[in-house]
Amino acid sequence: MIRDLTFPFNKREAHSSEMNGSRESYTFNWSGDLKTILPYLKDDPYYWESKEGHQYLGLAKITNHLPDPLKDEALFYFYSQDFEGKNSEQIVCECQIKKIGNQLKISISKEKSWADYFDFNKTHQEPIPLSNFIESPIYNTWEDRVHMALRYIESGYFSKVVLARKLTTDLKDNCPYHYFHLLSQNQKNTFKVTFPNKSNAIFQSFTPESLLKIKDNTLYLEAIAGTRPLGNISSQNSKWREELLTSDKEQREHQAVVNLIVETANPLGVVRKGNLEVLELKGLQHLKTPITVELKSWDIQSLNKLIQTLHPTPAVCGTPTDKAFEFIKMNEAARGHYAGLFGVITAEYVELAVLIRSLLITGNHLEAYAGAGIVDGSQAISEWQETSNKLKSFLNTDNEVDLFDARRLDSCEIS
């Protein structure tokens, strides 16, 4: 209920304030979580949360006379781009709320109050577990698609392609933002994102994958590729970890991502490649190599050029990118924002995430997406199970055992 919110609605509670042109900013000490207020907003919000828990919330997109956040340290803007690269957008909002640690900063037009963006009459029930998923493609189609990709790999056309699949179900009576908050509670080492797309649907993601980060004139990049499960039995986890670190297939998949990132970053400054690590997430573990670049300089033009060079990455598309992209285009429906980008850009801090492990909510209709990298040696059943593990890692279901079993070949496929 809205009365349970502790959000500071009174400007007089601010411990500092400042005026800048037509806008005013207020700073509060607040230990709450911005995700708790999302269900009670009048319109769909733009929301970004970093792996460190830094939260950025935008309300009411400005459609003309955009201010420049890079010239005003009090402002930030969101960046989004779909997988196909057809739609990219820089979004500045009327009301901007940022929370770093326990410091909450609100920037808003002088004529507005942030309470104007809330609907105090909204009430919501507790989230209900989801069920009755429809798989697309069905396993037989997936198997054919993987075998076709392996033939392309054997012919030398490409060395890797990433195939995706989705699950579709009814959201029941769940509020998308209560559901988002619930799913977020079990997601460690992930970016948490929700925003409205141009089709008036809500896109949400719990993704471990960073495209780039800029802080203190240092560019931070990550190569993440190669996957094994992560469960509750330490001996089994150790076995999977050893497989991950020694598997020739996983090493080749990972190295392809590393090579492309290093090649792209070399012209920008001094590149340093970190040690290979194992990144542990809910239900999954991945190979990860951190990469840093000491930048000579950067501006919005060089940033846009870097984004277009890096995206789509081998981790979500394949290698070479152009050939893998054509294969995906030929065999899958348009992905939209799945495997696309979303992030925040300020004068001092930039971070963009790659939107894997995602949900698309249209009315009461929910689609969940995940993918797997196909390289020489891949097996359709193993890659199906990998995507199942990824989907389980961010869905609240009432059946966690057999829901995504490849032996269920009687599912209906959605075109």
C-alpha positions in Angstrom: 0.0 0.0 0.0 1.2 3.5 -0.7 1.0 4.4 3.0 3.9 2.0 3.6 6.3 4.1 1.4 8.9 6.1 3.3 9.9 8.2 0.3 10.4 11.9 1.1 7.7 13.9 -0.5 8.3 17.1 1.4 11.0 19.4 0.1 11.5 20.8 3.6 13.0 17.4 4.6 15.9 18.0 2.2 19.2 18.7 3.9 20.4 20.8 0.9 19.0 22.3 -2.2 20.2 24.2 -5.3 18.7 26.1 -8.2 19.9 26.0 -11.8 17.9 27.9 -14.4 14.4 26.4 -14.6 15.3 23.4 -12.5 15.8 22.8 -8.8 17.6 19.9 -7.0 17.1 18.5 -3.5 19.3 16.1 -1.6 18.0 13.8 1.2 19.4 11.2 3.5 17.3 8.1 2.7 18.1 4.4 3.1 15.1 3.1 1.1 15.0 1.3 -2.2 13.7 3.2 -5.3 12.3 -0.1 -6.7 9.6 0.0 -3.9 8.0 3.2 -5.4 7.8 1.9 -9.0 4.3 0.3 -8.6 2.9 3.6 -7.5 3.9 5.9 -10.3 1.4 7.3 -12.8 3.4 6.4 -15.9 5.9 3.8 -16.8 9.4 4.8 -15.4 12.9 4.6 -16.8 15.0 2.8 -14.2 18.6 1.7 -14.0 20.5 0.0 -11.2 24.2 -0.8 -11.4 25.8 -3.9 -9.9 26.9 -1.7 -7.0 23.3 -0.8 -6.3 23.5 2.8 -7.6 19.9 3.7 -8.7 18.7 6.1 -11.4 15.0 6.8 -12.0 13.5 9.0 -14.7 9.8 10.1 -14.8 8.1 11.8 -17.8 10.3 11.8 -20.9 11.1 15.2 -22.3 10.3 15.2 -26.0 11.6 18.6 -27.2 14.3 21.1 -26.2 16.5 18.4 -24.5 18.9 19.8 -21.9 22.5 18.5 -22.2 23.4 16.3 -19.2 27.1 16.4 -20.1 27.0 20.2 -19.4 24.9 20.0 -16.2 26.3 17.7 -13.4 22.8 17.6 -11.8 21.3 15.8 -14.9 21.7 12.4 -16.5 20.2 10.7 -19.4 19.3 7.1 -20.3 20.5 5.5 -23.5 18.7 2.6 -25.2 19.3 0.7 -28.4 17.7 -2.4 -29.9 19.7 -5.5 -31.0 19.2 -4.7 -34.7 20.6 -1.2 -34.3 17.6 0.4 -35.9 16.4 2.3 -32.9 18.6 4.1 -30.5 17.4 6.8 -28.1 18.8 9.3 -25.6 16.1 10.0 -23.0 16.1 12.9 -20.6 13.2 13.0 -18.1 11.4 15.9 -16.3 11.9 14.4 -12.9 15.3 12.7 -12.3 16.0 10.8 -9.1 19.4 9.4 -8.2 20.4 7.3 -5.2 24.0 6.6 -4.4 24.4 4.9 -1.0 22.1 6.7 1.4 22.1 10.0 -0.5 19.0 10.7 -2.6 19.0 13.5 -5.1 15.9 14.8 -6.9 16.2 17.2 -9.9 12.9 18.7 -11.2 11.3 21.7 -12.8 10.6 24.5 -10.5 6.9 24.4 -11.5 6.6 20.7 -10.5 6.5 18.5 -7.3 7.6 14.9 -7.6 4.4 13.9 -5.8 2.7 14.9 -9.0 4.1 11.8 -10.6 2.5 9.4 -8.1 -0.9 7.7 -8.1 -1.7 7.5 -4.4 -4.8 5.4 -5.1 -2.9 2.4 -6.5 -3.0 -0.9 -4.6 -1.4 -4.2 -5.6 -1.6 -7.8 -4.4 1.5 -9.9 -3.7 3.1 -11.4 -6.8 1.8 -14.7 -8.0 4.2 -17.4 -9.4 4.0 -17.8 -13.2 3.1 -21.1 -14.9 1.9 -22.6 -18.3 4.8 -21.3 -20.4 4.7 -21.8 -24.1 8.1 -22.4 -25.7 9.3 -20.8 -28.9 10.9 -22.4 -30.7 9.9 -25.9 -29.6 12.8 -28.3 -29.0 12.7 -30.0 -32.5 13.0 -26.6 -34.2 15.8 -25.6 -31.8 17.7 -28.8 -32.6 17.3 -28.2 -36.4 18.5 -24.6 -35.9 21.6 -25.7 -33.9 22.5 -28.3 -36.5 22.2 -25.8 -39.2 24.5 -23.4 -37.3 27.0 -26.2 -36.8 27.1 -26.8 -40.6 27.8 -23.1 -41.2 30.6 -23.3 -38.6 32.0 -26.5 -40.2 32.0 -24.7 -43.6 34.0 -21.8 -42.1 31.3 -19.2 -42.7 31.4 -18.2 -39.0 33.0 -19.6 -35.9 30.2 -18.7 -33.4 26.5 -17.7 -33.5 24.2 -17.0 -30.5 20.7 -18.4 -30.7 17.9 -17.2 -28.6 14.6 -18.6 -27.4 11.6 -17.3 -25.5 8.9 -18.4 -23.1 5.5 -16.8 -23.2 2.8 -16.8 -20.5 0.1 -14.8 -18.9 1.3 -12.3 -16.3 -1.9 -13.1 -14.3 -2.8 -10.2 -12.0 0.8 -9.3 -11.3 1.8 -5.7 -11.3 4.9 -5.5 -13.6 6.8 -3.4 -11.1 5.9 -5.5 -8.0 7.1 -8.5 -10.1 10.2 -6.7 -11.1 11.0 -5.9 -7.4 10.4 -9.5 -6.4 12.7 -10.9 -9.1 15.4 -8.4 -8.3 15.7 -9.7 -4.7 17.5 -12.8 -5.9 19.7 -11.3 -8.6 23.3 -10.7 -7.5 26.0 -9.3 -9.7 23.4 -8.0 -12.2 22.2 -4.7 -13.7 18.4 -4.2 -13.1 16.6 -2.3 -15.8 13.0 -1.4 -16.6 11.8 1.0 -19.2 8.9 1.6 -21.7 9.8 0.9 -25.3 8.3 2.7 -28.3 5.5 0.1 -28.6 4.2 1.0 -25.2 5.4 -2.3 -23.8 7.6 -2.6 -20.7 11.1 -4.1 -21.1 12.8 -5.5 -18.1 16.2 -7.1 -17.7 18.4 -8.7 -15.0 21.6 -8.9 -16.9 25.2 -9.6 -15.8 26.8 -8.3 -18.9 28.3 -4.8 -19.2 29.1 -3.3 -22.5 31.2 -0.5 -21.1 31.8 1.8 -18.1 33.6 5.1 -17.9 34.7 6.6 -14.6 37.6 8.9 -13.8 38.7 8.8 -17.5 39.1 5.0 -17.3 37.1 2.8 -19.6 36.1 -0.5 -18.1 35.0 -3.4 -20.3 34.2 -7.1 -19.6 34.3 -10.2 -21.7 31.7 -12.7 -20.4 31.2 -15.9 -22.3 31.2 -19.6 -21.4 28.6 -21.1 -19.0 28.0 -23.9 -16.5 25.3 -24.3 -13.9 25.7 -23.3 -10.2 23.6 -25.1 -7.6 23.6 -25.8 -3.9 26.0 -28.8 -3.8 29.6 -27.5 -3.5 31.2 -30.7 -4.9 29.0 -30.5 -8.0 29.7 -26.8 -8.4 33.5 -27.4 -8.2 33.1 -30.0 -10.9 31.2 -27.6 -13.2 33.8 -24.9 -12.4 36.6 -27.2 -13.4 34.7 -28.0 -16.7 34.3 -24.4 -17.4 38.0 -23.6 -16.9 39.2 -26.6 -18.9 36.6 -27.0 -21.7 38.1 -26.3 -25.1 34.7 -25.2 -26.4 34.1 -22.8 -23.6 37.6 -21.3 -23.8 37.3 -20.7 -27.5 33.9 -19.1 -27.1 35.3 -16.8 -24.4 38.5 -15.9 -26.2 36.5 -14.8 -29.3 34.8 -12.2 -27.1 38.1 -11.1 -25.5 39.9 -10.7 -28.9 37.2 -8.4 -30.3 37.1 -6.1 -27.3 40.8 -5.7 -27.2 41.0 -5.0 -30.9 38.3 -2.4 -30.6 39.8 -0.7 -27.5 43.4 -0.4 -28.8 43.0 2.9 -30.6 41.4 4.6 -27.6 44.3 4.4 -25.1 46.5 2.0 -23.1 44.7 -1.4 -22.8 45.2 -3.7 -19.9 43.7 -7.2 -19.8 42.9 -8.7 -16.4 43.1 -12.3 -15.3 40.5 -14.9 -16.3 37.8 -15.2 -13.5 34.7 -17.2 -12.8 31.6 -15.0 -12.3 28.9 -16.6 -10.1 25.3 -15.7 -10.6 22.0 -17.2 -9.4 22.1 -20.7 -10.9 24.9 -20.0 -13.3 28.7 -19.4 -13.5 30.5 -17.8 -16.4 34.0 -17.1 -17.6 34.9 -13.4 -17.3 37.9 -11.4 -18.3 38.1 -7.7 -17.1 39.7 -5.2 -19.5 40.5 -1.5 -18.8 41.6 1.4 -21.0 43.3 4.6 -19.8 41.5 7.0 -22.1 43.3 9.8 -23.9 40.0 11.8 -24.0 36.4 11.2 -24.8 33.2 13.0 -25.8 29.7 12.0 -26.9 30.8 11.4 -30.5 33.6 9.1 -29.5 31.3 7.3 -27.1 28.7 6.7 -29.8 31.4 5.4 -32.2 32.6 3.0 -29.5 29.1 1.8 -28.8 28.4 1.1 -32.5 31.8 -0.7 -32.8 31.2 -3.0 -29.8 27.5 -3.7 -30.3 26.3 -6.4 -30.9 29.1 -8.3 -29.2 30.1 -11.9 -29.9 28.5 -12.8 -26.6 25.0 -12.0 -27.9 25.6 -12.3 -31.7 28.6 -14.3 -32.8 31.9 -14.1 -34.7 32.3 -12.6 -37.3 29.5 -10.3 -36.2 28.1 -9.5 -39.6 27.8 -13.1 -40.7 26.4 -14.3 -37.4 23.9 -11.4 -37.5 22.7 -12.4 -40.9 22.1 -16.0 -39.7 20.1 -14.7 -36.7 18.1 -12.4 -38.9 17.3 -15.3 -41.3 16.3 -17.7 -38.5 14.8 -15.7 -35.7 12.1 -13.0 -35.4 13.4 -9.5 -34.7 14.8 -9.4 -31.1 14.0 -5.8 -30.4 15.6 -4.7 -27.1 16.5 -8.3 -26.2 20.3 -8.4 -26.5 20.2 -4.6 -27.1 21.5 -1.9 -24.7 20.4 0.3 -21.9 22.3 2.5 -19.5 22.9 5.9 -18.0 25.2 8.7 -19.2 26.3 11.6 -17.0 29.1 14.2 -17.1 31.2 12.0 -14.7 29.9 8.5 -15.2 28.8 6.3 -18.1 27.6 2.7 -17.9 25.7 0.6 -20.5 24.5 -3.0 -20.1 23.7 -5.7 -22.7 20.1 -6.7 -22.1 20.3 -10.5 -21.9 17.9 -12.5 -19.5 15.0 -10.2 -20.2 11.3 -9.8 -20.1 8.9 -8.0 -22.4 5.5 -7.2 -20.9 2.7 -6.0 -23.1 -0.5 -5.6 -21.1 -1.0 -9.0 -19.4 1.3 -10.8 -21.8 4.8 -11.7 -20.8 7.7 -13.0 -22.9 11.0 -14.1 -21.3 14.3 -14.4 -23.4 17.6 -16.1 -23.1 20.3 -17.3 -25.5 23.3 -19.7 -25.9 26.5 -19.5 -27.9 26.9 -22.1 -30.6 30.4 -23.0 -31.5 32.2 -26.2 -32.9 31.4 -28.9 -30.4 28.0 -27.5 -29.2 25.2 -30.0 -28.7 21.5 -28.9 -29.1 20.4 -30.6 -25.9 23.2 -29.0 -23.8 22.5 -25.5 -25.3 18.8 -26.0 -24.6 19.5 -26.8 -21.0 21.8 -23.8 -20.7 19.0 -21.5 -21.9 16.7 -23.3 -19.5 19.1 -22.6 -16.6 19.3 -18.9 -17.6 15.5 -18.6 -17.8 15.0 -20.2 -14.4 17.6 -17.8 -12.9 15.3 -14.8 -13.3 11.7 -16.2 -13.4 9.3 -16.7 -10.4 7.6 -19.9 -11.4 5.5 -22.6 -9.6 7.4 -25.4 -11.3 11.2 -25.3 -11.2 11.9 -29.0 -12.1 10.4 -30.0 -15.4 9.2 -26.6 -16.8 12.0 -26.3 -19.4 12.7 -30.0 -20.0 13.7 -30.7 -23.6 11.8 -34.0 -23.5 8.6 -32.0 -23.5 8.2 -31.9 -27.3 4.4 -31.3 -27.3 4.7 -27.5 -26.7 3.0 -25.1 -29.1 5.4 -22.8 -31.0 4.6 -19.1 -31.4 5.4 -17.6 -34.7 
